[in-house]
Structure formats: C-alpha cells, structure tokens
Amino acid sequence: MNSRPNILLIDDDPSVLLTVGDRLRIEGYEIVTAASGEEGLQVLRSVTPDLIILDISMPGMTGLAFLKKISMPDGRPRYPVLIFTARSNMEQFFTETSVDGFLAKTSDPSNLLSEIQRILDKARRANRAESEGKRSRRRLLILEDEPQLSARLRSFFHAAGYEVISIPDGSSLLDEAYAKKPDAVLIKEILANTKGHALAAVLSDSPAARDIPVIVYDGSGVLRGDAKFPHVDRIVAGNKPPDLLKAVASLLGAAPTASPSH
C-alpha cells in the first residue's frame, strides 16, 4: 500500500492547485486535487484523505457548504480539515468551529508545511489512542532477518502480553509501519544490505511514521550500548529477548503483562 499521507486539495484557483500541489508532492505527500466543492465530494467517493485543505471562496458550492456536507450530526468533519483561504479576516470564525486549522494564503509557504504536519501528527495520535483503546495489547513491529531469532522474539513478546508483527527485511518497513501503526519498532542493526539506524532515519523522514519510537539492537558485538544515532530512541547492545523487553517497557512507559522464562 502507499505509505504517503493522502491530501485532498480543494481550490477553484488553478495556480493554487498547481503550485501548492506540486510543493506538497515534493515533500512526500500523495495529492488529489479538486477545483470545486462539488468535485471534492465526488473525490471522496473513492478516496479517504488523511487531510483536506479547503478554500472557502469558491463559485457554486462554497467551502462552508462543502464543510457542512462532510460533517457529522455533532458538527465535526469526518476528516481533518485545514482552511486555506485569502480571507484572513475569517480566522476568528473558524477558531470556534471543529476544523483542525486555519491559514491565510498570504502566509509563508513554510507555515503551510508546518500546519499540515501538526494536523497529521494530531490525527495520528488520536487514531493511535483510539486503536489502543480497542486493543489490550501493545503492538510491536520487529525487523529481524534470522528466522529462528525472529520466531523466538515473536513468541517471547507474545508471552509478555504484546502483539507482534515481524518482517524479514526493510523493503516493507514503511508500508507496515503505516498500515499496522505499531507502538514501537525494533530493528536489527546489522542487516544484509543496510543498517538498522539507516532504516530508522527512513522512518523519521516519513510524515506517516516519524512519531513511532524506534529501538535498534545488535547481537554481533559491533554495536555498543553507549552508541548514539539520530532518530533512534533506544539502543540495545545485544539481542537477548529479556533485554529487548526491558527496553520496550521503558520506552513505552508500560510494564509487560507477563514475565516469560524464555
């Protein structure tokens, strides 16, 4: 699946669709555009966006009318919405609504990127909290390329009360992280074609996965416990399951639900 956040950009100005759309694609977002509120509703029949960037002053169905169409009975939009308009005098009005953000088109382009990231991060935290409320087990994604150790880790963490997804290489790491929304990722440092800390940097560069805590471990003796890598939250100089369990429990702020004897 596509690991890039999907943004629906609705504006009747072709230059905005072109320039803003291209800028966001360069930043790593999947962009779908619509030139009117009516067209935006058509898009929503086949696309579920992670964020809608919405102009207000459009002919036909205005942004306000579109917003009403996509809102639930309690007035909250079904999707995160960022109002992006030339009508900067409406900011106070929208602070009293359930939209996630407001930005004037005259703002610095960097402000748009920051606001998008803030809203997406907020939505991910909310989704994760909701997901955790529905499942009793913390979810771990483990990247281990040795089948026997992978099976041992999976069994050990499962016995300790965790839900485990294991993958043998980094090719599907981003997709799995985005799809499964793990509470933490454990990555082996010495892999066949790359290093674990390099994959941690890849996760950090992805808007969809950069807030997931990462533990890098190594049983080869190459990695020292006092090593430091950007984008790595914990380093374990070994691959013993109890040591990894201790690191996970410390990082997530939650004690394991069992004490395996593996």
PyMOL commands that set and color helices and strands:
alter all, ss='L'
color gray80, all
select helices_A, chain A and resi 14-26+37-43+63-69+88-95+109-134+147-159+170-180+196-205+241-252
alter helices_A, ss='H'
color red, helices_A
select strands_A, chain A and resi 6-10+30-34+51-54+81-85+101-104+138-143+162-167+184-188+214-217+234-236
alter strands_A, ss='S'
color yellow, strands_A
deselect
rebuild
show_as cartoon
